[in-house]
Amino acid sequence: MTILVTGATGRVGRHVVDQLVKRGANVRVLTRDASKADFPAGVEVAQGDLLDIDSLRSAFTGVSTLFLLNAVAGDEFTQAIITLNVARETGVERVVYLSVIHADRFVNVPHFAVKSGAERMIQQMGFSATILRPSYFIDNEHMIKDVIFNYGVYPMPIGSKGVAMVDARDIAEVAAIELIRREQAPGKLPLETINLVGPDTLTGPDVAAIWSDVLGRPVNYGGDDPTGFEQNLATFMPKWMAYEMRLMAERYVSDGMIPEVGDVERLTKVLGRPLHSYRNFATEIATAA
């Protein structure tokens, strides 16, 4: 049977596809523009999107397991609910869903509330599912590297409580392992939730100190006020999304994104290797610059 991957052209999705192919899975991806799809040989490409019911039903033909990743959007919840309904309608019961850590707590942040709602639907509809809850993506830092390198400021208002940033490669590999596990299971497996975190829980000043060490010159933390963060984002993304990112940053400051006891050890065991660290990421970026 086939594993259907949504969000396959994004930062996590591409790695998920690669990891599944590496493990010998039959993979189909759903993408809006098949002409721009660039996937490993053998990956089947279905054109469509999560709001195109006909293309969605077609994409699910012959599918046994779903990887559901839908990006932050104004209609994200509709996308998720429709996709899960069509999955059920076409007989697909095995799901790995990419949610977000603290989805059930940060309910004032729209995309956290969306993912919490999708989690509840998955549970109440009785899917055989793994819910993956990643923390802040280390890979987000690509967007701010010029500020770090050129102005000596780490501008993300992540606060002093701590954020256990996670690498997209680790997210994707755990996702692939869970997809294969559910795909190959002889029967229905129970619902499981996995927090996806990095090996270190870092504050804003901690991250600035890492960059200072890596670059060999001072990098200062820009502070905890998300106002400037929202204003900067609003120059290149819709204002509603910039505001949503501000709400998320406010929760970084007030609550942090802190792993539960045993999360790091569990992920290390699943992967059979250490997690990618923030310092290693910063070193990679600095070396490539």
N, C-alpha and C positions, 0 to 999 in steps of 0.2 A: 504494500500500500504506500501512499504518498503523504508526505508532510507538507502542509501549506504554510508558507511564511508571508505574513503581511509586514509592511514597513521595511521591506528587504533592501531598499536602496539607501537607507539611513546608516548612521554611525554604528548602531548595534546590529541592525538587520543584516548588513553585509557580512559581518563577522559570524552571525548565526548560520547563514547559508554556507559559508566556507567551512565552518566546524561540522555541519551536517554532512556535507559532501565528503569531507575528510573521513567521516565515520561510515561512509557507504550508504547513506540514506537516499531514498528517492525524494527529490525536493521539487516543489512547484512554488513559484513566487507570484504574487499579485502586484502589478504595477500599473500606474496610469498610462505610461508611455513605454511600450515594449521596445520601440526603436532605440531608446536610451539605456536599455537594460544591458548590463555587462556582468555576466555571472559565469561561474566555472562551467566547463563542458558538462552536458548531461542535465543541467538544471532546466526545468520546463518553465516557460514564462506565460502567464495568463494576464491579458490586458483587462483592466477595469479598476474600480475602486470600491470602497466599503459602503458607498451609498447607491451604487448601481446594482440593483437587485439581480437583474438578469446575468450580468457578468460575475457577480458574486456566487450565484447558484452554479454557474458553469465552472467556476474555479474550484468549487467544492466537490465536483464529480470525481469519484475515485479516491477521495482524501480520507485518511483515517485519523490524522492528528493535526491540530491547528496551533501555530504560534501567532498570538494576537498582540501586535504592537501597533497602536495608532497614536500619532503625534498630537501635541497640544494644538487644538483648533477650536473654533467656536462651536462646531458640531461634533466634537469628540465623543460625547456621551451617546449621541444618536448612532454614530459609526460603530461604537462598541456593542451596543445593544442589538442593533440590526445584525451585525456579524455573528454574534452568539446565537441569535434566533435562527439565522440561516444555517449555521453549523448544526444546531439541534434538528432542524427540519430535514437536513440531508443525511442525518445519521451519524454525525461526528460528535463523539463524546469526550475525546481526549484533547485536552487543551493545556497549553502553557501560556499564561497571560503576564505581560510586563506591566506591572503596577508601579508603585512608588512607596518608599519607606514612610511610615507614619501616615498612610493614606486615611486611616480611620481617625486620626487626631487633628491633622491640619485641614479641617473641613472648610475653613474660610477661603482656602486657595482653590480656585475652580478646578484645575486639573487633578488635584488630590481628591476632591469630592467626587469627581467623575470616576476616578479609578476605584474609589471606595464603593461607589454604586455598582460598578461592573463586577467587583469582587463579590458583592452580595448576590448579584444575579447568578454568577457562576456557582456559588454555594447552594442557593435555593433551587436551581435547576438541576442539581445533582451531577454536574460534569465531573469526570475524572480529571482533576486539574492540579497543576502546580502554579501557584501565584508567586511571581518573583517581585520582590520589593527593593529596587535599587535605591541607594543614596544618591547624592549629587555626583554627576559624572565628572571624573577628572578631565575628560576630553573637552568639557566646556571651556577649559582654559585656553584653547586655541583662539577663542574669540577675543581674549584680553592680553595675549602675549605681547602685542606691540606696545601696550601701555606699560607693561612690566619692563620690557627691554628698553624702551625709549624714554620713559619718564620716571623709572625707578619707583613705581607705585603698584601695589597689589590692590586692585579696585573692587574686588567682590566683597560685599558686606556680609561675611559669613559669621561674624560675631566671635564671642569668647567662650561659648558653651562647647563648641567642637562639632566638626562635620567629618564623617568617615567616608571620604571621597572614594569612588570605585571606578576602576578602569573598564571601558566598554568591552575590551577583550575578555575580561573575567566574567562580565555579565553574559556575553554571548556564549562562552564555553559552558557555563552552568546551564544556560537555556538549552543548548544542544544536547547536553547530557540528560537533562530532564525530558526533552522531547523524545529522545531515543528510548529512554527508560519506559515512558508511557506507551510509546509506539509498539515496543516489543513485549509488553506485559501480556500474559495470557488472559488476564481478566481486568476488571475495574479496580484501579488503585484509589486509595482514599485521598481526599483533598489535602494539599500540603502548602504551607507558606514558607518562603525562604527570603530572609533579608540578605541583600547583596551589598556588601560594604567593603571598604579598603582596610588595609592592615593597621592604619594609624588614624586616630581621631584628632583632627587638627583645628586649631583656632586661626583667626585671621592673622594675628602676629606670628603664629607658628609657620604659616605658609610663606609669609614675607621673609622670615628668617631662612627658610629653605632656599628661596630664590636668591637671597643675599649670598649664601654659601655657594650656590651653584654658579652664579654669575661673577662672584668675586667683587661685588660692589654693593652698596646699601640699597635695599628695596624696603620701602615703608608700607605699612598697612594703611589703606585709605580710610578706615573707620567704619562704624556700624550703621551710619545713617543711609537708608536705602533710597532717599529722595533723589540724589544725584544719579544713582543707578537707574532708577525709572526714567529720568530725563534723558540719559544717554541712550537707553534702549529705544525710547520713543522716536529717536532720529532715524532708525532703520527698521522698525517693526511697528505693527499696528498698536495704537495707544492702549487698547484693551489688553493686549498681550504684555506690553511693558508694565502695565499696572498689575497684572497677574504675577509677573516675575517679582515685582516689588513686594507683593503680599507674601510670596514664598521667601524672599530674603528676610522679611520681618520675622518669619518663623525660624529661620536660621539663627537670628540674633536672640530671639526669646527662648527657643527650645533646643536649638542645635539639631543635628542628625546623628544620633548616638546609637551604636549597635547594642543589641541585647547580649547578655553574657553567653558566650559560646558561639556567636555568629562567625567570628574570624576562624576559629578552629574548625567549625563545620564546613566552611567553604574551602579551606585548605585541604581537608580530607576529601571532599568531593572532587576537587581539581587534581589532587595528588601533587601539588606544588605550592610554593608561596604565592600570595596575591601580589599583583603589581602595586608598587608603592608610588606615592606622590613624588618623592624625591627622585625615583628612577624616571618618572615621566618628565619632570623638570630638566633632568640631565639630558634626556633624549632630545628635548626641544632645543635646549641651549647648544648642544653639539651640532644639531642640524642647521642652526641659524647662520 
